[in-house]
Each structure stands twice: as structure tokens, then as C-alpha cells.
């Protein structure tokens, strides 16, 4: 129950705060992200980045 | 007197808050540079102030002083500014801050000491907004550009947030009164938050959660294979 509430509080409310009309539309309808440098099939492996430490 | 293990946990949290303050201040300017109509930069600036205050609160409980921040960029070096800002925001807010809210909320359900409870309450109130602003930025970007490239990078974000949660035994001492959960409980919260909050949230914004699910299952399997419990 706690986690369902967290989903609504964080994800749903956050999405509403965005002012965006909807985020799950077809990727084909959107501009590409040309500066992501991820066209290679091994994207996410050679230089995967890092994560933020959590509590 | 706070036990040494609890003091270490609060000292680590002070460093997490310190780095978050620097990261949010930077992201506020980066996002404002390409999305002038976004509400997120103002939230990020306020969050940077919050995190500086949280750092002091955590340091107070640890009985230590604060220190200078290290490198706060998380995205791969090959990323340009917009993709890097999205990567950092998802890693810091949609994952780390969302996990923090779940942890702090769980701690508040425990029999914690009065000063610890005051600190947790103050932090919890702010961390909710810090997580929301990440989901807000992801939703804005998902409506404007193709964000599906990010799916392959979620495992690296998760590994960074998890730290040694799946690879080390971790302390099981009952330090809940001092605001520290046993490692096995921290793992439970981490996993359930991913499955019920983070992964559905990513899918809602058009990302595939499959690489992240595979990372999680592999982490749990390797832990089981090593004979660990909890």
C-alpha cells in the first residue's frame, strides 16, 4: 500500500507538475536526442555513466 | 551517544546531501538553458538549498563537520548537455530521491529517537518534491524528444544508487532508534520501490524497464547464489 501511494505521490504528481501534455507518445513523433551518443548497439556498456548514491 | 555504525550512516548521508546540493544547482542552470518554460529549474534551485540544510542536519546527527563536494556529473562523457541533464536528473531524482523517500518514510514508521524523528520529518517533506521534480523533467523531455536511449543506461544508475547493497552483508544491528535500518530491510525497500514505483514510472514515460529489471534479477540471483539471506 505504501508503494502504491508513493507511485501516485511521486510519479503521478511529478508528471502533472511538468506541464507536459503526455509523455508516452510514440517515439517516432518526437525529435531525436542527437547528443546522447548512443546509436551503437552496445549503448550503455562502453561508457555507462554512474548513479547517485542513495540513503 | 550515537553508536559508531549509526554515526557512519549519517556521515555518509551528509555526503550524499552535499553532492546533491551541488548537482541540483548545476542542473537548474543546464535545464533552464534549453527549456525556458520548465518549472523544474526553480524547483532545483530550491532543492539545492534544501540539500545544504539536510547536509548540516545529517552532519549534526553524525557528530561530524561538513566537507567539500566531489565530482557530481553522472552521465557518460559522450553525452551532450541535454542528454546529460536528463541522465543526471533521472539518476538523482527518479531513482535516488525516490528511493530516499521510501527509506525515510519507512524509518518514520519505526520507534526512532525524538531528534532523529525531527530530522527525518524535515528531510522527508523536501525529498518528496526532489523526487517529483525528476519525474516532472522526465515527463517534459519525453513529450519533446525521444528518450528511449536512456533505457540502456538505467542499470548503471541503479548500480550506483545501490552501492554495496547486493554485494556486501551489511550491518544487521538494530539501530532503528538512531535512524538506521538493518541492511536486509534496506534491500527489501530498495527492491520494492524499484518494482512498484520506479519501473512503472519509467514505463509510463515511454522508457523500457526491461534492462533495469534484468539488472535487478541478476543482482538478486547473484546474492542468492553467494548463499546470502535477506
Interface residues (C-beta under 8 A of the other chain):
Chain A: X2 X3 X4 X6 X7 X9 X10 X11 X13 X14 X15 X17 X18 X19 X20 X21 X22 X23 X24 X25 X27 X30 X31 X32 X33 X34 X35 X36 X37 X38 X43 X44 X45 X47 X48 X49 X50 X51 X52 X53 X54 X55
Chain B: X12 X13 X15 X16 X19 X20 X23 X37 X38 X39 X40 X74 X75 X76 X77 X78 X79 X80 X81 X82 X83 X84 X86 X87 X88 X91 X92 X95 X96 X98 X99 X100 X101 X102 X103 X104 X105 X106 X128 X131 X132 X133 X134 X135 X136 X137 X138 X139 X140 X142 X143 X144 X145 X146 X147 X148 X149 X150 X152 X153 X155 X156 X157 X158 X159 X160 X161 X162 X163 X190 X192 X193 X196 X197 X200 X201 X204 X205 X206 X211
